[in-house]
Amino acid sequence: MFQLTTLTRPVYARLTEVRRRARSDAGYTTETIVVTALLAILGLTVAGVIVAKVTAKANGIDLGG
C-alpha cells in the first residue's frame, strides 16, 4: 500500500528549499527598497528645484502693467 510518507517527503523537501531561498534573498529586498526610496527622494528634490526656478522666472516676467 502507498504510504503517506512517500507523499510528504518531497513536499517537505520543497518547503525547506523555499524557506532557505526566502531567507537568502532578504538582504536583496531591503537593498532594493532603500535604493528605490533614495531615487524617489532625489526625483522629488529635482522636481522641486525645477518648479522653483520656473516659478521665479515666471514671476520675473514684466507684463507692462
C-alpha positions as CSV (number, residue, x, y, z in Angstrom):
1,M,0.0,0.0,0.0
2,F,1.1,3.5,-0.8
3,Q,2.3,5.2,2.4
4,L,1.7,8.8,3.4
5,T,5.4,9.4,4.0
6,T,6.0,8.8,0.3
7,L,3.9,11.9,-0.4
8,T,5.1,14.1,2.4
9,R,8.9,13.7,1.9
10,P,9.0,15.6,-1.4
11,V,6.6,18.3,-0.2
12,Y,8.7,18.8,3.0
13,A,11.9,18.9,0.9
14,R,10.4,21.6,-1.4
15,L,9.1,23.6,1.6
16,T,12.5,23.5,3.2
17,E,14.1,24.7,-0.1
18,V,11.6,27.6,-0.4
19,R,12.3,28.7,3.2
20,R,16.0,28.6,2.5
21,R,15.7,30.7,-0.6
22,A,13.4,33.2,1.1
23,R,16.0,33.8,3.9
24,S,18.9,34.2,1.5
25,D,17.0,36.9,-0.6
26,A,16.1,39.1,2.4
27,G,19.0,41.4,2.0
28,Y,18.4,42.0,-1.6
29,T,14.8,43.0,-0.9
30,T,15.9,45.5,1.7
31,E,18.6,46.9,-0.6
32,T,16.0,47.4,-3.3
33,I,13.7,49.3,-1.0
34,V,16.4,51.6,0.2
35,V,17.6,52.4,-3.4
36,T,14.1,52.9,-4.6
37,A,13.4,55.3,-1.7
38,L,16.6,57.3,-2.4
39,L,15.7,57.6,-6.1
40,A,12.2,58.8,-5.2
41,I,13.6,61.4,-2.8
42,L,16.1,62.5,-5.4
43,G,13.4,62.8,-8.1
44,L,11.1,64.9,-5.8
45,T,14.1,67.2,-5.0
46,V,14.9,67.7,-8.6
47,A,11.2,68.4,-9.4
48,G,11.1,70.9,-6.6
49,V,14.1,72.8,-7.8
50,I,12.7,72.9,-11.4
51,V,9.3,74.2,-10.1
52,A,11.1,76.9,-8.0
53,K,13.2,78.0,-10.9
54,V,10.3,78.1,-13.4
55,T,8.1,80.0,-10.8
56,A,10.9,82.5,-10.2
57,K,11.3,83.1,-13.9
58,A,7.6,83.4,-14.5
59,N,7.3,86.0,-11.6
60,G,10.2,88.0,-13.2
61,I,8.3,88.5,-16.5
62,D,7.3,92.1,-17.0
63,L,3.8,92.3,-18.5
64,G,3.9,96.1,-18.8
65,G,1.3,96.6,-16.2
